[in-house]
Amino acid sequence: MNVSHLHRCSQLLRYFGPQWLMYRTWHAMRLKSGLVRLQLPVTTWEEQPVAMFLTDQSLIDPVRYAEYRLHSAPQFFFDPHEREASQHIFDKWDSSLRSPLLAADDVGRGFVSFFSHERMNVGFPPRWHSDPIHVKEFPKDQHWSQISDFGAGDIKLAWETNRFAFVFPLVRAFWRTGDTQYAELFWQLIESWREANPPETGVNWKCGQEISLRVMAWCFGLYGFAACKATTPTRLAMLAQMIAVSGMRIESNIGYALSQRNNHGLSEAMGLWTIGSLFPEFLDSKRWAARGKQLLESQAVELIYDDGAFSQHSMNYHRVMLHDYIWSIRLGDVLQQPFSDSLRDRIAKAGEFVFQLQDESTGCVPCYGQDDGALILPLNNLDYRDYRPVVQAASFLTTGQCRYDSGPWDEDLLWLFGVNENTKQTVQDNRSGIGALHPSQTGSTGNSEISCRTDFDAPIGGYATLRAADGYAVTRAATFQHRPSQADMLHVDIWWRGENIAIDPGTYSYNSPPPWNNPFAHTSFHNTVTVDGQDQMDRASRFLWLPWLKGKSYGRNVPCRGDVSCWNGEHDGYRRLTDPVTHRRGLVRLGAEHWLVVDSLSGRQSHDYRLHWLLADGPFKTDQTDTSIEIETPKGPYRVVIASSSTSVNFNVTRAGADSARGWRSSYYHSVEPALSACIESTSSEIVFATLLGPDAQSVSIDRDLVNVRGSEWNASASLNVINAKGMPLVASVHTDSSFEKNLSAPNHLLPHLIPEFRRCTSC
């Protein structure tokens, strides 16, 4: 073992601990030696008949088993016999362009939605082992442990069809129309998948999380189509066998998922809890349910921070986590096997976290962290980027109250809390303040207080927001407690009038040919400063950054007069360089819609400093004289002006770079669209950058420890701690004159004033 390997092992030991390192070494040996293949051998469906999983052997007969499921099976979220009574509820949410009927009809034509965005031809029945984009086949006759995660391209392009996410629009379409063709499609696809995927064989048995999400969809379809003639006894027994085999596979290798300390362990625990709870007739159900429930409880304590942030440092995976828990906790309530109040409180905080990072008018959140396109409960007509459904469901689950007034985000409530008029009336009553549901009905802890959006801090996760009357900004300064997913500390997102102006690039693909091999995880693509072309951390492998940097938030303790607020933070990622450099950043809100971002970096020797801004696409013009860019947005012109303390700078803007990932963004996995990449670069030992953003951003200048900014009829300035400022926030104070108060002042409250459907908070 060479020195670099020893150094990496020491870092892994430092951050993950000896038990983790020993387990991962043992797991790698099990895979390489073939021990996993001996423990979970390739078999056929005939070699694992449903009889070997049943406690009552009289249920071997499909007709007897169907009768049992009809009369004695556990309850689900909704009653399949109440479909007709609920049809009219959906009318107000559907339109010709927003209806599950479109996606459901597509399934029969061989088209499914990939990553909640792209309509993809997968065939009917689908090519279950195929990457339909690159027309590439993954191995289908090898044991899953022999198939490489990344040896044949992006494995997610094969897995996406196999998640069976299309089941949700099939059920939603059937409940709207009563058309039994959707039930027949469901069962034909189940039969096709079974034939193409013998137990433990092929890529679709490789990941326990994928199996768990598939089981989630299968259960939704099983109950959704329970009253249909297409749900024959033979088919019902067949699916039960497939779910039992899936449970055995999840349990056997769940240790690996838990070692990842992220959504994989949560999803697999959800899978065990779901199978064990909904299929008590299985021999192992009690153990599976108990194990799944215990892991859901314990992982919440480990992975969801006390401030509501999530260990995976990703907004999309945060939603996956919430969906796993909303499904699991609600199922426990339905079956009168409730989870702990402490877990509900933690999920309430996690839902509050998303709410506080959300744009008022669109329901979107910053595209922060890795985003693989996962939407595991697609139960409404809204866009993938709209987080109102999950926030609404989390709030209703934990408080019995709704975050938002009536809207299409409520469809999730009807599916998860019972599709009937009584539940609908209860939801309406809670919006009117009549009272919360009883804890036994919703899992509520009795906390009926509904907060509103304001300046927000999640000190453990490191996230911070500054709210303005016409938008908000989000940034982060964290000391990692769990594995970083991207090197993007101090990145800033800025939203203005519902437009995401300063943007996160998202995630294109975890495994594609250059330049698209997960490039947006690198520092240079985010709205922050790079030093000497280096990332803030070293990329040790595809999903591993070392050493973990330490971020620090100084909070908002800055003297500000008038309608101004300020946040300061820093990180030590560049202190690992031979000549250490500390990056400090100050974020200042100026009135209702302007922002000042100040950066200070210093070393003893000369360094190449590069400040980057990724901005929303649109017609634009640049000015090299004042290093500015003006963008025409749907809400009007928006300007970004950048200054530097250096006398020699290079300013350049790139849109949709050729043979490069620069000037692109990925709002949806495996999809890219143009963006504007603006950079200012300089070489010196120390430097200060100042960026003014807003519709009336005219000029910004730096005079030693003072930053002056101007609009067409207003002025402001920020005093900096630059000299001998170790351990001090960068922005020391913010000063405005009478012209600022006259032209940029906004009401001192932060209540939403543009979007009437949002709940108002009378305490703000």
Secondary structure by P-SEA (a helix, b strand, c coil): ccaaaaaaaaaaaacccaaaaaaaaaaaaaaaaccccccccccccccccccccccccccccaaaaaaaaacccccccccccccccccccccccccccccaaaaaaaaaaccccccccccccccccccccccccccccccccccccccccccccccccccccccccaaaaaaaaaaacccaaaaaaaaaaaaaaaaacccccccccccaaaaaaaaaaaaaaaaaacccccccaaaaaaaaaaaaaaaaaaaacaaaaaaaccaaaaaaaaaaaaaaaacccccaaaaaaaaaaaaaaaaaacccccccccccccaaaaaaaaaaaaaaaaaaaaacccccaaaaaaaaaaaaaaaaacccccccccccccccccccccccccccccaaaaaaaaaaaccccccccccccaaaaaaaacccaaaaaaaaaaaaccccccccccccccccbbbbbccccccccbbbbbbcccccccccccccccccccccccbbbbbccccccccccccccccccccccccccccccccccccccccccccccccccccbbbbbbcccccccccccccccccccccccccbbbbbbbbbbbcccbbbbbbbbbbcccccbbbbbbbbbbcccccccccccccccccccbbbbbbbbcccbbbbbcccccccccccbbbccccbbbbbbbbbbbbbcccbbbbbbbccccccccccccbbbbbcccbbbbbbbcccccccccccccccccccccccccccccccccccccbbbbccc
